[in-house]
């Protein structure tokens, strides 16, 4: 596995664990945890925002790394 594939796999693993962790939190089993108020909003809303922001950050990191490797 070259460095490009390893970097991509690590980013995918981080995002996947976070995404499915948040998805599990908002499931019916853990609805009481998801409804917990944090700074005036349910924890589920914060989790959703975190998933979106993390997706943007991970995409930016990936594109920056691929551009840097391409220009070498």
Long-range contacts (C-beta under 8 A, 24 or more apart in sequence): 3-69, 4-65, 4-66, 4-69, 7-62, 7-65, 8-62, 11-58, 11-61, 11-62, 14-54, 14-58, 15-54, 15-55, 15-58, 18-50, 18-51, 18-54, 19-51, 22-47, 22-48, 22-50, 22-51
